[in-house]
Amino acid sequence: MYLKVTELLNQIESELKVAKLWTVIAPSEEAMQSTAPFFCDTMPLENWLQFVFLPRMRALVEGRLPLPQQIAVCPIAEEAFKHLGSHTLLLINRIADLDELLSGQREQSVERA
């Protein structure tokens, strides 16, 4: 399971870069203190994925700690990236793959790729 999660996390990172949603500018300390879901009040979803989600998930994998079993990032990703059209289809699919692997559920409305 950890190997497959790592593979999907790496693919999500790669797709963020392909879609030009990866940045070298980290969010401020204040932005990182958000308590809102997906830090939606302090940063765009791509920043949350890059600076919060991916590092936290990788830390769980590296520590062989329990992984979340109730996860649904795909619906918010579809909404956040819909203005980018097909440029983020693979990214959304990899997020949906991770949701499905961890929770057993796939909440995806856009086509699978």
N, C-alpha and C positions, 0 to 999 in steps of 0.2 A: 504494500500500500504506500509506504513512504517513498519508494522509488517512483511510482506512478505520479504521486503528488508533486515530487520534485520536477519531474518531466513537464507536467502541466504548468507549474509555476514558471519554469524556464521558457515555455512557449508563450505564456501570457506576457512575460517581459519582452520577448522577441517581437510579439505582435504590437505591443505598445511602441516599440522603437520603429517598426515598419510604418505604423500609422502616424509617426512623428508626434507622439504624445508623451515621449520620454523626455525628461529635462534634467539638466545638471544643477538647477537652482532648487535647493531644498526649501520647503515651507518654513515659515518663521516658527520660533518656539511657541508663540501664542497660538498659531494655527494648529500645531501638533497637540495642544491641550484640549481640543474640542471633545465634547462628550456626545455630540449629535451623531446619529447613525451615518456611517461613511464620511464623517467629518464634513458633511454637506454644507455646514454653515461657515466653514473656513477655507475650503479648497475644492477644486474640481475633482471629479472621480478619478481621473488619470493620476493625479498627484496622490490621492489616497491609496490607490493600487500600488504605486511605486514606493511610497515612503512609509506606509503603514501596513497594508495587507501583505504584500510580498515579504517584507522583512519578518513580520510576526509569524507568518506561515512557515517560512524557512527556519526560524528559530524552533518552532514546534517539531519540525521534521528532524532537524539536526540533534535536538535533545531527545528524540524518540518519545515525545510527550503526546498525550491524547489529542487527536485532531477533532475539529468541530464536526458534529453530526447533523446540525441544523444550520444549513448555510444556503443562502439564495442571493448571490451577488448579480446573477444574470439579469433579472428584471431591471435593476437600477442601471446596469451597464447599457442595456438596450435603450433606455430613456436618455441617459447621459450622452450617448454617442450617436443617436439617431440622425442628428444633423450632418454627420459625416458619411452617411450612406454606406455603400458597400466597402469602403476603406477599412471599416472596423468589423466586418463580418467574421473573419477568422478569430479576432480577439474575443468577440462575444461568444463564439463557439467554444473556444478554449475555457472561458470562464464558466460557461454552461457545463462543459465536461467536468470541471472541478467540482461544481455544485453537485452534479449527479454522482460523481465518485464518492463524495463525502456524505451526502445526505440521502442518496438513493432517489432523488427527485430532480427532474429537469424542468425548470420553469422558463421556457424559451419560446418567444413568439415569432422571431425571425427564422428564416430558413437555416437548416444545418449545412455546414460546409466541411 
